[in-house]
Amino acid sequence: MGKAARFCKKFLGLLEQQANPIRYARKIGVRIGEGCRISGRTNWGSEPWLITIGNHTALSFDCTFITHDGATWGFRGKPGYENIVRFGRISVGDDCFIGAKATILPGVHIGTGSIIAAGAVVASSVPAGEVWGGGCPLSD
């Protein structure tokens, strides 16, 4: 495929993602429930088929889902660590809200009814009904 064809394919994909982000997510392999809302563009990462979004969940703009950990490249060739690759499914429960520019890392499960604050980097699973910001629970 030539450079112009690759550009056109990428441009058409961006247009499709803007026009109907839920249909686009399903097309690339994200399992996404009913009654969801996606504002703006979402970065589904390189393995979108590892992502599940529950029913009635809202994603604000520029959310990122990272299903693999590229940091393993730094020590992958060292003895005892040959060919180490870390992948993990990401799941978001029903009735959740993920704030603008939040990043969800591999292996994270966000429980039903939880809220993730804008800009949070979520590295561990979130229990149901909690509000997290900066990757940890927010107190009252």
N, C-alpha and C positions, 0 to 999 in steps of 0.2 A: 504494500500500500504506500503510495507516494505521500509526500509531505502535505500537499494540498488536500488530499483525501482524508488524512488523519485530522487535519485542522477542521474540515467540514464535519466529520463525525463527532469530534469533541464539541464543536459549537452547537450542533443539533441536539446533542445530549444535554447541554446546559439549558437550551431553550425548553426541551421537554421537562427537565427537572423544575424549571420555574413555572411552567404552565400547569403541571399536575404533579407535585412532589410525591404524593402518596403512590400514584400509579408508577412513577419512575422508580421509587424505592422497591416496590414489588417486582418490577421488571428486572432489576439487578440482583434480586434474591433475598432482600430483607423481608422477614415475616412481620407484617404489620397488621394490627387489629382494626376493628371497625370504629368509626367515629373519631378518628385521630385527626390532629391538625399539625401541619408543619408550616412554619413561617420562614420564608427565605430559603436559602440553600443549606443543605446538610452534607457534611463530609462523611460518607459511609465507609471510608477506608478501603483497603484492598481485598477484603473478604466479607462483603456485605451479607452473604448467606449465613454467617455466624451470628447475625443480629436479629433479635426478636423484640418487637414493640407491642405492648398490650393494647387493649381497647381504651378508647377515650383518653388517650395520652397526647399531650401537646409538646412539640419541640419548637423552641424559639430559634432565631436565626443563628447561623454559623456554628451549630453543634457539631462535634467531631466524635466519631466512634472509632477507636483503634483496637483492632482485634488481634494484633500481634505486637511483640516487643522487639523492636529493631536494635535495642541496646545489646543484645546477645552477640552482635557482630564483633564487638570489642574483644571478646575472649573466646570466640567460637573455635579457633585453631589451637588453643592451649590444651595440654594433656588433661584428660578427664572431662573436657567440655566440647569435644569434637562434634560438629553438626548439631549443636543445641539450638533449638528454635522454640520460642514460646508463643503459642496461640491460645486464645480463650474466647469462648462464646460470651456475648453480652446480651442480657435480657432486661427489659424494662417492663414492669408490671402495668396493670390497668390503672387508670385515673391518676397518672403521674404528670409532672411538669418538669421539663428540662430547660433551664434558662439559657439565655444567649451566650454563645461562645463557651459553653461547658464542654469538657472533654471527658469521655468515658473510656477507661482503659480495659485491657483484656481480662476476661474472667469475672467481670462485675455483674452482679444482679441488683437491680434497683427494685425494691419491694413496692407493692401496690399502695397507691395514695401518697407516694413520696414526692418531695419537691427538691430539685437540685438548683442551687443558686447560679446566677449568671457568672461565668468565668471560672466556675469550680473545675478542679481536676479530680475526678473520682477514681481512686485506685483500689478501693475495697468495697465490698457489697454493702448496700444500704438497706436496713430493715424497713418493713412496711410502715407507712405513716410518719416518716421522719423528714425533717428539713435539713439538708446538708449544703454547706458552702465551703469552698477551699478544700474539699476532699474529706471533711469531717462534720459531725453533727453540730448544728447551731443551737446554742442554749437559749432559753426564754429571755 
